[in-house]
Amino acid sequence: MKPNIDFKRLKAYIQANGSYSLVVKGDDVEVHFSPNFPEAIPHLPDNLPVEHIMYGKIQNGIVYFYRFETISSFGTTYNDLTDDDPIMEWLKYI
């Protein structure tokens, strides 16, 4: 099963955390995250901002994520997510 989370839980988390934003278009979901905390800066390419976008679909109140995209000074890269993909481990802590 693809990485997933209850939509209401995800929405509440994003509303409480200013580093994230949520875009919903019908059943399509995008979670945008830009690490903007001081300890992240040395790890960013060229010390420039990075944006991560997680793409998912809502089915029966659950968001199933299928792609993780990164936009940085290196360009745009993405991973199509697999079952229990470690890149989405953070969902378990919401």
C-alpha positions in Angstrom: 0.0 0.0 0.0 1.3 3.5 -0.9 2.2 5.8 1.9 -1.0 7.2 3.3 -2.7 9.2 6.0 -6.2 10.3 7.0 -7.0 13.5 5.2 -8.4 15.3 8.2 -5.3 14.4 10.3 -3.0 15.7 7.5 -5.0 18.9 7.1 -4.9 19.6 10.8 -1.1 19.0 10.9 -0.5 21.3 7.9 -2.7 24.1 9.4 -0.6 23.9 12.6 2.8 23.9 10.8 3.8 26.9 8.8 6.5 25.0 6.8 3.8 23.1 4.9 1.0 24.1 2.6 -1.9 22.1 1.1 -3.4 22.3 -2.4 -6.6 20.3 -3.1 -8.1 20.0 -6.5 -10.9 17.5 -6.4 -9.4 14.2 -5.3 -5.9 15.4 -6.1 -3.7 16.6 -3.2 -0.4 18.4 -3.2 1.6 18.9 0.1 4.3 21.5 -0.3 7.2 21.7 2.2 10.1 24.1 2.3 12.7 23.5 5.0 13.2 27.0 6.4 14.8 26.3 9.7 18.4 27.3 10.4 19.8 23.8 10.8 18.6 22.9 7.2 20.5 25.8 5.5 23.9 24.1 5.4 22.3 21.0 3.7 20.6 22.9 0.9 22.2 22.9 -2.5 24.1 26.2 -3.0 22.4 27.4 0.3 19.3 28.2 -1.7 15.7 27.3 -0.9 14.4 23.9 -1.8 10.7 22.9 -2.2 9.4 19.4 -1.8 6.0 18.5 -3.2 4.2 15.3 -2.4 1.4 14.3 -4.7 -1.5 12.1 -3.6 -5.1 11.1 -4.2 -7.9 11.1 -1.7 -9.9 7.8 -1.6 -12.5 7.3 1.1 -11.0 10.0 3.3 -7.4 8.7 3.1 -4.7 10.4 1.1 -2.5 7.9 -0.8 0.8 9.5 -2.0 2.3 8.4 -5.2 5.1 10.9 -6.0 7.7 13.0 -4.2 9.2 15.9 -6.1 12.1 18.2 -5.2 12.7 21.6 -6.8 16.2 23.1 -6.1 19.0 24.9 -7.7 19.9 21.5 -9.3 16.6 21.4 -11.1 13.6 19.2 -10.5 13.8 15.6 -9.5 11.1 13.1 -8.4 10.6 9.7 -7.0 7.5 7.6 -7.7 6.7 6.2 -4.3 6.6 2.5 -3.5 4.8 0.8 -0.7 6.1 2.0 2.7 8.7 4.3 1.0 11.2 5.6 3.6 11.0 9.1 2.1 7.5 9.3 3.5 8.3 8.0 7.0 7.4 11.3 8.5 3.7 10.5 8.0 3.9 7.9 10.8 4.6 10.7 13.4 1.6 12.9 12.7 
